[in-house]
């Protein structure tokens, strides 16, 4: 069964006019239920993780200050959301959704988190709408419990997974792969184990060719026993924070190819949704929903 992490806290109240489309976290489950891609049985509601799983990735000082709402003004500003107890609770619950998703992926082959993909969270600070790095936390959870040894993180968000790269820079047992827009944030990139920077406005053919010539060989090279997939839909040409000019059909083909590679390799995969900032919320929801439709078609 396809298991999907969702909690009502995922939709967090933001100041009017904030550019982050928080409503997508409420609308996406509704769409999946409405069209019959999922039923209520597919969803599970995570609680809070044990702090030891968070501090396996983030420094104790950062976690303590974050929970106490004690970040300095500059550090809080880099996050991009007004800091509050509810926001910090939300980020912990998202991380637990991914932790539990790891268990479900081991059982069913694949799992999803309606939120997550918080790849800009570093070991000692948050930035760009990311406070805690959910997939990094999931990776260390698996390793610390002897559930996986070699892990591959496939980050196909339009923005480089800079926080993930920093966290695992000295971990040979976690391979970080980021394929992102060359001209997008972060403008000072970190060094992943493999970075592919796509020039602006190259479109579907270029993007998909790069992915298809890279991913199968990478899986064979790394030989992971678990994969994390970040399926951001900010590669779309309509995205106000992305510059890659991919079409909805191209984004769908990206997901089809990636998920097919994972399925054929028989490697468990946890999927977090990442970014999507098209002005029309319907475009964001449709692109994210396509990832779930593909998973259901390929796996179930």
N, C-alpha and C positions, 0 to 999 in steps of 0.2 A: 504493500500500500504506500502511496505517496504521502509522506508526513510533512506538514508545513507549520512552522512556528509563527504564531500571531498572538498579540496581546493588544487590548484597546489602548494601552499607554503608548503604543507606537505612534499614534497620531497625537503629537504634542502641540499645545497652543503656542503660536508665535505672534509677534506684533504684526499688525495690519500692514500689508505691503511687503512683508519679508519674501525674499526670492526663492526660498526653499519650498517645494510643493508638498508640504506635510500631509495634505489630504489624500495623497496617493496610497498611503498605508491603510486607510479605511476603505477606499474605493476598490482597490485591487482584489481583496478577498470577496467583496460583494460581487464583482464582475465574474470571478471564477465560480462562485456559487450560482449566480444567475444563469450562466451559460451551460452549467452542468459539467464543467471540467473537474470541479471538486464538489464534495459534500462536506457537511460539518465534521464527519468522521476523519477527514483528512487533516484537520487543524488541531493543534495542541497549544496550550497556553503556558509558556514558561514562567518560572518564578525568578528568584535571585540566585546567582551562582555563589559558590564558596569563594571567599576572597583569595584563597591560595591559588586558584586557577587564574585569577586576574593578575596577581603579583608574580606569577610565573612569566608574564609578558611585560607588564608595566612596573615601574619602580614603586617601592612601598611609599616613598615620599609623595609621588604624584597621586597615587590612589588615596592615601590618607587626606591630602589636601583637597582632592576632588570631592570625596565624600563629605568633608567638612565645609564645602563651598568656600574654600580658603585659597583659591588661585589668585595670583596678583592680576591687576587690571589688564596688563598686556597679554598674559597667558589666556585669560578668559575671553578677551577680544578675538584672539586667533581662532577660537572654536567656532565663532559665527552665530551661536545661539545665546540668548540670555541665560546665564547660569542659574539653575534652581534645583531644589531637591528632586522635584518630579523629573527633570531632565536627567539627572544623575541616576535616578531609579530606572528610567527608561533605558539608558545605555547598558546598565547591568542586566536588565531583563532581555535585551536584544542579544547580549553575549551568551546568556544562558540558553536562549533559543537555538543558537548555533552549537553550543556544547551538546544539548540534547539531540540536535540534528545529526551530529556525528554518530551517536548511538543508533539512530534510525537509519542512517545511510549504511552502516555496517550490517543492519538487519535486512534492509529492503533494496539496497543498491544506490539509492539517491534520496536526498531530503532537501527541503527548502526553508529559508527564512524570509518572510515577507519584507523584513527590513535587513539591516546589516550591510556588509561590504564596506565597513568603516576603516578603509585602508590608509587614511591620512593620519591616524592616531599613532604617534611614536611611543617608544618605551617610557618617555618622561614628560610628554605633553600631548595635548590634542590640538587639532586644527582642521579647518575646512569642513565643519559639520560632523567631525569625528572625535569622539572622546575616548572610547575603548575599542581596540582593534579586535572585532569579534572572531574573524577567521584565524588570526594569530593565536588568540586564546584557545580556540578549538583545536588548533594544531598541537599546542603544548599539552592540552588536556589529553589528547589521544596518546601522545608519547609518554607522558608521566604515568599513565595507567596501563602502559604496555599494549595498547590497542593498535598502534601503528608505529613503524620505525622511520620509513622514508616517506616524506610528504611533498607533494607538488601543489603549489598555489598558482592557479591560472587566472590572471587578473586582466579582464578585457574591458574594463571601464575606460572611458576616454582620457582619464587622468592617471598619471603614474601612481602606483601603489608605494608612495615614498615612505610612509610609516612602516609598512610591512617589510620593505627592503631594509630599513634601518634595524628593525627588531631582529631580523634573521641574518644580519650581515656576517655573523660568526657561527652560524649553524649549518654545517654541511648536510644535516639530516632534513632540512627544509629548503627546497629549491623554489625560488621566487621568479616567476615569469610575468612580465608586465608588457602588454602591447597597447600603446597609448598614443595620443596626439603629440607630435613633437612640439607644437606651438602652444600647448595648453598648460595650465597650472598643473603641478608646481613648476615654476620657471627655473628653479634650481633643483634639478633632479637628484635623487639618490641613485645608488648602483644596485640594481637587482641582479640575480644570477644570470638572467637573460632579459634585456630590454630591447623592444622593437619600437622605435619612434616613427609614427606614420606622419608624413607631411600633410599640411592642410589640404582639404578639398580633393582628395584623391578618389573618393567614391568607393562603391561596392567592390568592383573588380580587383582593384589594387589591395584593398583591405583583406578581402577573402583569400586572395592568392597568397598573401603573407602568412595568414593563419594556417592555410591548408599545407603550405610547404614547411611549416614549423612544428605544429602540434603533434602529429603522429610520431615524428622522429624524437621529439622531446620526451614523450611518454616512454618510448623505447629506451632512450638514453638514461633517464632518471630512475626508471623502474619503481615508481611509487607504489605503496600499498594503500594510500589514501590521497584523494584530490579535493582541493577547495576551488570552486569556480565562482568568480565574481562577474556577474553578467550585467554590467551597467548598460543602460539604453541611451546614454548621452553621446553615443557615436552617431546619432541621427542628425541629418542635415537641418532639421527643425530645432535642434537643441541650442539654447542661447548660451550655454557654457562649453559647447563642443564645436569642433571645426573640421570634422572628418567627412561630412556630406554623404553619409550612408543612408540608404532608403530603408523603410520598414521591412521590405522584402530581404534586403541585405542583412539587416539585424537578425531577422528570423533565420536566415540561412547560416549565419554565424552560430546561433544557438543549436541549430540542427546538427551542424558539423561537429561542434565541440561535444555535445551530449552523445552523439553517435560514437565518437572516438572513445569517450569514457566507458560507454556501455560495451563496446566491442573489446575493450581491454579488461573488462570485468573488475574494474577498480571502483570502490565506493566513492561517491562524490557528494559533498555538501555545497549547496548553492545559496549565495546571498545576492541581493538584488542590485546594490550599488546605485549609481546616479541616474538621473533623468530629469531634464530641465526644459523640455519643450514648453512654450507658452500655453499651448492647448493641452490641458490635462488628459483629454481623451487619447491623444497620441501616446503619452507616457503609459497610460494604463494598458492600451492595446499592445504596445511593445513588450511590456513586462508580462502580460498575460500569454503572449506567444511563447515565452520561455517555459511556462507551465504546460501549455498545450503540447509543445515539443517533447517535454519530459514524459508526459502521459503516453504519447504516441510511441516513443522509443522504448520506454521501460515497462509499460503496463498494457 
